């Protein structure tokens, strides 16, 4: 993406739709059939689900008449990454029997030629460095949070996202489940369901509207907190959210950050920070992440200032 492609979802009309872009079924290595997985997410209040099995697509036409949830045909692609394990690239909206190149750059191009978009999956879990990320620069987003990767203590790729933004790889940040498993009798260590999601701002629930939201950064990522407002107004960064313990503003340069802690035994639901604070007005952009008392986070996409 170019920085001029980003719009602020908190300043446009539409409704918020809860989405998961990374989902596995028995078509590859998931525990649940496509229908079981679809029903599971619908019952949990999700309105968008991208079925992304490893190297295989699902025919989602059987779900086309559902009004409660929009089902998108995707795939998790694994092009080669020389010197490291293969990339994990989530394709959103590709046709049945989609095929892709083993070259990462061409793989992303194949996805886009097919009418879809590419999301870089769990870069921290994959230990991707910046040079490896440059080979997939035409992806639309990366997973800033992946709940399945928490089993190995690597769910959050915020540092990788920050490095990309610093080097003008303008990815949006999504959160996803990478859902493989059942809920094994309530054993939370084995559950990767409904732990990370992306709120998409869309005027209607269609694939076309979904792709447009992805292409313009009209969304935010969460694994718990709700962000209700994030904008620049009256020379201030203004935030409204569900109750959190901490608010962080940041950009990509040394010292370009600002933190607000909640008073002891209280929470934060609103914050206003002057653009003169820490010289925010001269930052290239400002983005925000909030953290609640359980350690769960939500992340906005950047608002570009310069």
Buried (B, 14 or more C-beta within 10 A) or exposed (E): BEBEEBBBBBBEEBEBBBBBBBBBBEBBEBBBEBEBBBBBBBEEEBBBBBBBBBEBBBEBEEBEEEEEBBBBBBBBBBBBBEEEEEBBBBBBBBEEEBEBBEEBBBBBBBBBEBEBBBBBBBBBBBEBEEEBBEBBBBBBBBBBBBBBBBBEEBBBBBEBBBBBBBEEBBBBBBBBBBBBBBBEEEEEEBBBBBBBBBBBBBEEBEBEBBBBBBBBBBBBBBBBBBBEEBBBEEEBBBBBBBBBBBBBBBBBEEEBBBEBEBEEEEBBEEBEBEBEEBEBBEBBBBBBBBBBEEEBBBBBBBBBBE
